[in-house]
Amino acid sequence: MAMPVPRAEGDHDAIEIHNLTKAYASQDGSIQALSDLSFAIADTEFVTIVGHSGCGKSTLLRIIAGLLAPSSGAVKVRGRTVSAPLPDVGMVFQRPVLLKWRTILDNVMLPIEMLRLPRTKGAERALDLLRLAGLTDFRHHYPAQLSGGMQQRAAICRALVHDPSLLLMDEPFGALDLMTREEMNFELLRIWSDRRKTTLLVTHSISEAVLLADRVIVMTPRPGRVADVIDVKLARPRTPETKLDPRFVECVRAIGRSIGLLYI
Amino acid sequence: MGVSKTDISASIISIVATLAAWEVLTRVFHIPGFILPAPSAIFVEAVTRYPLYLYQSWVTFYEMVAGFLLAAVIGVFLAVVIVYSRIVRSMIYPQIVALQIVPKVAIAPLLLIWAGYGLTSKVLLALLVSFFPIVVNMVTGLLAIEEELLDLCRILHSGRWQEFTKVRLPNALPYLFSSLKVASTLSVIGAVIGEFVGGNEGLGHLIIIANSELRTSMSFVALFCLSVLGFLLYGLVALAERVFMPWERWQSAAHAAA
């Protein structure tokens, strides 16, 4: 499917972030949300960001998606500086925010309609994704008929249907109960291994961050800075057993230390 | 939301019991018909002169439906303009509120001067009485969008038109329909006020005549017809709501389960 943002010439990281700073004006002066943030994400890499609530993680995602302008610094997606909202991005939010008057299939088709992409091919992709997410039988249901986890799976399908090169996820499983959350982690990994998008996922669960990622970026509390970057050298596909791997535990510890939690 | 058979039989029994008690009381205490006619007398009046009541009901129904439909169209239009244009909002919102505050009964004589004794003045009154809740609710509905959905629209370069047709408008439908239900009952009031103030047709006019001639049973039949008309319009709106929002059934089921 033709994407509105073509790949620029030359070798680029999928996302480059250079000295990003974001300050908000407030009643008592300005609030520094992000301070001098720099990192890069390679093509098809899965990176997670962990940090305390209010460390500017969501702000960062909104800046990368072009929804928010940085105070200084720059974000480049595939070598191009982001200056407007990017259709090359698939976004998943903490809540599924599906349109309650549309069936699941029609919800997944929303990006195809809005970007005016060819319908037949779009519908094919939508059905493929729904099959991958195990929602085929529910494609003609309304969101209210589905559980929270199923709704969020539909939201992931919606984020991927226009074949964006980037998948941005803002605490996508934060509103789910723990057991559903575990299931969704593996569900996401399965979909990701099939579609291989460059993925940036924000979470405040350390174990979720390690389980999903190739690399974990640890952010400091406000103003958000990169405190640490931890490479997760765990084999894929990851399974529930992965959590028992000593290297998994080591990563969790390292993150805990740099966040300021004490682990023995 | 479901209505069970017990619910229905309970309401029927209570209505029958009320009517029976009313009948008995008027007979036992020899209450004169011009003060409180017995249900049987009212029934006789309705049956013997049903062409009159049918015709006058039709007139009033026409006035309220026309006023109601105009209110819906104008109300929705105003709401869209208010939401999308800051300047228009600051220009017309205060006037709309001011218009709502003025008692419509007080405007009725003026409308008669401007629009004459015919149907137009009644339609205008029904419109005036019922459009305000539509504007207010529709504005709320158009603005009550989750922040994330608006972000999604921007990422997908939806443009204002698609954002309006695919997100804001359907999102406002539940708000619109609840205001249309309120407006449908208000439009009866508007039409009757108009007929009270001046005119020679409609159930309101009939009530004025019945009162001046102390034919109270006639008043009661007219009152009954009025409530039937109100129910009818309300029912039509509720029906339209079910047709246009098939998902709402599941929505309320999900809320009940949560």
Contacts between the chains, C-beta under 8 A, distances in Angstrom:
chain1	res1	chain2	res2	distance
A	4	B	157	7.6
A	62	B	151	7.3
A	65	B	151	7.5
A	65	B	155	5.9
A	66	B	155	7.6
A	67	B	151	5.4
A	67	B	154	6.0
A	67	B	155	7.0
A	85	B	154	4.3
A	85	B	155	4.9
A	85	B	157	6.8
A	86	B	155	6.5
A	87	B	155	6.2
A	87	B	156	5.9
A	87	B	157	5.5
A	89	B	155	5.7
A	91	B	151	6.9
A	91	B	152	6.4
A	91	B	155	5.8
A	93	B	148	4.2
A	93	B	151	7.7
A	95	B	146	7.2
A	95	B	148	6.6
A	97	B	146	5.1
A	97	B	148	4.5
A	97	B	149	5.2
A	97	B	152	7.1
A	99	B	149	7.7
A	99	B	166	7.6
A	99	B	167	6.9
A	99	B	170	7.0
A	99	B	171	7.9
A	100	B	247	5.8
A	100	B	251	6.1
A	101	B	170	4.6
A	101	B	171	7.9
A	101	B	173	7.2
A	101	B	245	6.9
A	101	B	247	5.0
A	110	B	152	7.9
A	110	B	156	7.4
A	110	B	166	7.1
A	111	B	156	5.3
A	113	B	162	7.6
A	113	B	166	7.1
A	114	B	153	7.1
A	114	B	156	4.0
A	114	B	157	7.0
A	114	B	158	4.5
A	114	B	162	5.5
A	114	B	166	7.1
A	115	B	156	5.7
A	115	B	157	6.6
A	142	B	247	4.4
A	142	B	250	4.8
A	142	B	251	7.7
A	144	B	247	6.8
A	144	B	250	4.1
A	144	B	251	4.7
A	144	B	253	7.1
A	144	B	254	4.0
A	145	B	250	5.0
A	145	B	254	7.4
A	162	B	156	7.8
